[in-house]
Amino acid sequence: MLEVTGLSCHYGPIQALWDITLSVDEGELVALVGANGAGKTTLLRAISGIQPASAGKIRFDGADKRVRLGIVQVPEGRQVLGPMSVENNLILGGYTRNRQESAETLAQVYEMFPVLRERSGQPAGLLSGGQQQMLAIARALMARPRILFLDEPSMGLSPILVDEVFEHVRALQAAGTTIFLVEQNAYRALSIADRAYVFEAGRLILADTGEALMANERIKAAYLGL
C-alpha cells in the first residue's frame, strides 16, 4: 500500500533523513521505533507531504501522489482544539466527507470510544490526556483513512492510559485499518507490530518482524532495557 524508496530530507543545509526505504502492506501494523530526536516525526511529515523531500519517491497504492487518497495522520502531542466541543473536533475531522458519511462515521466512532459520546458537548481541553489521545485518533478516523499514521500515541500518558490506547490501536488493526505507528516506547510498539523498523539518527538500521526485534539482543539492550 505504501512504498518509500531512497527518501532523504534536509532542513536547510542539515540532512535529517538518509536514503530511507520502507513499505507498509494493506492490513499491516508496521512500527517505527527509535530514540527521541531520531527523525521519526520528520519521516511521517515527509510521507504526508508536509515536509519536502530532497530525494527519493513516495508511492501510495501505486500512485506517486497522496492528496485525498486516504493517508491520515494523528500528530504527536494530540493537538486537539481545546475550546471546541469534543463533537465539533470530530466533525472537523470528517470535513472531506459528505454529511451522511460524516454522520455514519461519527456513530461508529462513538461506539468505539463511548467516553467521547459521554463528553461530546464538553470542551476538548477538559478531557484527560488519555481521552484527548482517543479524541485525536477518533478525529482521524472520521476521514475514513486507508492508512492511519500514529505519531507517539503514548507520549505523556500514565502506564494505565498507555495500555488503553494500545488496546484501541490493536482493535483498529483487527477491524481492518492499516497502521503505521511511530513510537518511542519500543516495547509496546514491537509487542503489537507485524513488522517494524528501527531508526537511528535519520537512518534505518534494522528491519524485521516485531517478535524478532523484541528477541534481538542489540534492540533489547538499546531500547527495551533488558
Secondary structure, DSSP 4 states (H G I P E B T S, - for coil): -EEEEEEEEEETTEEEEEEEEEEE-TT-EEEEE--TTSSHHHHHHHHHTSSPPSEEEEEETTBS--TTTTEEEE-TT----TTSBHHHHHHHHTTTS-HHHHHHHHHHHHHH-HHHHHTTTSBGGGS-HHHHHHHHHHHHHTT--SEEEEE-TTTT--HHHHHHHHHHHHHHHHTT-EEEEEES-HHHHHHH-SEEEEEETTEEEEEEEHHHHHH-HHHHHHTS--
